[in-house]
Amino acid sequence: MPNRTMGETLDAIGEAALDEFSEIVRTGHTRYMTYDPANLIELDVRAQSACTYCHMHAEADRRLIDRDGIKRLEVRGGLKLWLLEEANVVIRLKKMDEDGRTRNYPTKQARDYDAQRELPELPLPPVRLTAGYWLDATGQIINRVQIARPNGKLAPTWCAAIIPPPERKAGERIWTDVTRQRRFGGV
């Protein structure tokens, strides 16, 4: 199962769960943006990320905590995860760049998670994924909500944008591959 393709992994998660995580991410950012502008102006990017992270997890708790087949996990060291049992994936919520990378000083647990390694409270084989948001240059607008399969220190194995409902076309997938193609020889 760790070697499933992006399509196989996202199909296993299912459209309903992808939509749910997309809404959780959007709600976290929207909640942050409702802060008084006088307070927002004082917060730097790190504080914005931390506040949004807390709002995303609070929203995830409200929506998912009693859901059958979904378990909330906390790995020693502060890693908060959601196990989707049937899909055999674990998802963490984070701010991301356009490639699906997270940008912080990772703990040992986060590095092991990103490298798809076993953690004491989380044995293999669930695939480790990151769901999150990529903001515009102003930090106020979500460019896209995405889900990625981290690959240690390298760029994610793949990254998919979850298409907002108003932009979807009937009969098409609710996600699109946004994995940046790697160039050869530094070109």
Wavefront OBJ file of the C-alpha trace (Angstrom):
o trace
v 0.000 0.000 0.000
v 2.803 2.510 0.538
v 3.521 2.310 -3.187
v 0.050 3.320 -4.352
v -0.136 6.036 -6.971
v -1.575 9.451 -6.260
v -4.825 8.447 -7.962
v -5.085 5.178 -6.036
v -4.387 6.922 -2.735
v -6.868 9.761 -3.294
v -9.518 7.360 -4.598
v -9.066 5.278 -1.428
v -9.596 8.412 0.682
v -12.706 9.291 -1.312
v -14.274 12.539 -2.438
v -16.289 13.044 0.754
v -13.212 12.874 2.995
v -11.150 15.059 0.632
v -13.931 17.652 0.708
v -14.080 17.421 4.499
v -10.345 18.047 4.890
v -10.524 20.885 2.362
v -13.287 22.525 4.382
v -11.349 22.009 7.626
v -8.324 23.768 6.123
v -10.389 26.631 4.670
v -12.302 27.090 7.925
v -9.038 27.343 9.893
v -7.747 30.138 7.654
v -11.126 31.912 7.524
v -11.307 31.889 11.325
v -7.852 33.488 11.532
v -8.849 36.168 9.010
v -11.784 37.191 11.254
v -9.371 38.547 13.872
v -9.554 42.278 14.462
v -7.382 43.984 11.799
v -5.534 45.885 14.545
v -4.456 42.518 15.951
v -3.721 40.930 12.576
v -1.241 43.664 11.702
v 0.845 42.727 14.751
v 1.148 39.048 13.871
v 4.023 37.735 11.772
v 3.920 34.766 9.384
v 4.915 32.336 12.140
v 2.080 33.510 14.399
v -0.389 33.347 11.503
v 0.638 29.751 10.785
v 0.380 28.779 14.456
v -3.070 30.343 14.871
v -4.389 28.823 11.654
v -2.957 25.433 12.671
v -4.851 25.592 15.983
v -8.079 26.602 14.228
v -7.702 23.755 11.692
v -7.266 21.201 14.463
v -10.189 22.580 16.453
v -12.369 22.319 13.342
v -11.090 18.792 12.644
v -11.977 17.810 16.217
v -15.508 19.207 15.815
v -16.065 17.362 12.539
v -14.149 14.107 12.885
v -13.635 13.103 16.511
v -16.648 10.750 16.729
v -16.565 9.574 13.120
v -16.413 5.825 12.493
v -13.234 4.746 10.721
v -11.340 7.938 11.606
v -9.054 8.157 14.620
v -7.277 11.155 16.068
v -3.677 10.344 16.995
v -1.095 12.341 18.895
v 2.476 11.171 18.519
v 4.898 12.020 21.279
v 6.626 15.256 20.303
v 3.435 17.062 19.307
v 2.519 15.485 15.974
v -1.291 15.607 15.576
v -2.630 13.188 12.985
v -5.834 11.732 11.582
v -5.894 8.038 10.675
v -8.378 7.099 7.958
v -8.539 3.379 8.603
v -10.258 2.159 5.449
v -7.999 4.205 3.158
v -4.953 3.199 5.258
v -3.598 6.763 5.325
v -2.621 9.198 8.044
v -3.096 12.915 7.457
v -1.557 15.877 9.218
v -2.638 19.474 8.707
v -0.034 22.122 7.835
v 0.731 25.307 5.948
v 2.515 24.398 2.700
v 4.366 25.949 -0.186
v 3.211 25.472 -3.783
v 5.113 22.169 -4.030
v 3.384 20.696 -0.977
v 6.362 21.114 1.354
v 5.917 22.285 4.917
v 8.142 25.099 6.144
v 9.147 24.923 9.761
v 11.885 23.528 11.942
v 10.757 19.899 12.035
v 10.908 17.756 15.132
v 12.388 14.272 14.897
v 8.844 12.905 14.745
v 7.941 15.240 11.869
v 11.101 14.257 9.963
v 10.300 10.565 10.462
v 6.698 11.163 9.400
v 7.765 12.989 6.227
v 10.235 10.212 5.403
v 7.408 7.636 5.731
v 9.187 5.949 8.680
v 7.555 4.059 11.508
v 6.754 6.045 14.646
v 6.275 4.471 18.113
v 2.550 5.272 18.228
v 2.068 4.830 14.476
v 3.296 1.589 12.977
v 3.623 1.055 9.245
v 2.034 0.730 6.711
v -0.376 3.732 6.657
v 0.817 6.210 4.040
v 1.701 9.538 5.622
v 0.087 12.530 3.887
v -0.054 16.242 4.570
v -3.180 18.285 3.849
v -2.895 22.021 3.945
v -3.038 25.392 2.299
v -0.789 27.496 0.101
v -1.310 31.249 0.535
v -0.809 34.123 -1.890
v 2.013 36.624 -1.342
v -0.160 38.756 0.971
v -0.889 35.795 3.256
v -4.600 36.579 3.102
v -5.947 34.426 0.281
v -5.671 30.676 -0.126
v -4.238 29.929 -3.572
v -5.254 26.318 -3.142
v -5.896 23.572 -0.653
v -3.703 20.602 -1.387
v -2.729 17.161 -0.201
v 0.788 15.804 -0.644
v 2.804 12.678 0.033
v 5.981 13.888 1.769
v 9.289 12.316 0.835
v 11.710 13.214 3.602
v 14.021 16.103 2.712
v 13.186 15.765 -0.988
v 10.236 17.355 -2.742
v 6.987 15.482 -2.075
v 6.435 12.372 -4.167
v 3.224 13.991 -5.383
v 0.953 16.922 -4.638
v -2.711 17.346 -5.586
v -4.888 20.445 -5.402
v -8.425 19.902 -4.153
v -10.663 21.824 -6.533
v -13.182 24.097 -4.772
v -16.804 22.956 -5.391
v -17.799 26.017 -7.496
v -14.927 25.300 -9.925
v -15.657 21.598 -10.427
v -16.952 20.030 -13.616
v -19.468 17.200 -13.502
v -17.951 13.783 -14.020
v -14.364 14.916 -13.347
v -12.163 14.291 -10.335
v -12.296 16.802 -7.496
v -8.512 17.062 -7.459
v -5.807 17.856 -9.958
v -2.142 16.894 -10.011
v 0.023 19.940 -9.234
v 3.275 18.052 -8.702
v 6.075 20.190 -10.066
v 8.087 18.368 -12.668
v 11.733 18.025 -11.757
v 14.312 19.303 -14.218
v 17.372 17.378 -15.258
v 20.933 18.621 -14.878
v 20.007 21.860 -13.127
v 18.394 23.236 -16.271
l 1 2 3 4 5 6 7 8 9 10 11 12 13 14 15 16 17 18 19 20 21 22 23 24 25 26 27 28 29 30 31 32 33 34 35 36 37 38 39 40 41 42 43 44 45 46 47 48 49 50 51 52 53 54 55 56 57 58 59 60 61 62 63 64 65 66 67 68 69 70 71 72 73 74 75 76 77 78 79 80 81 82 83 84 85 86 87 88 89 90 91 92 93 94 95 96 97 98 99 100 101 102 103 104 105 106 107 108 109 110 111 112 113 114 115 116 117 118 119 120 121 122 123 124 125 126 127 128 129 130 131 132 133 134 135 136 137 138 139 140 141 142 143 144 145 146 147 148 149 150 151 152 153 154 155 156 157 158 159 160 161 162 163 164 165 166 167 168 169 170 171 172 173 174 175 176 177 178 179 180 181 182 183 184 185 186 187
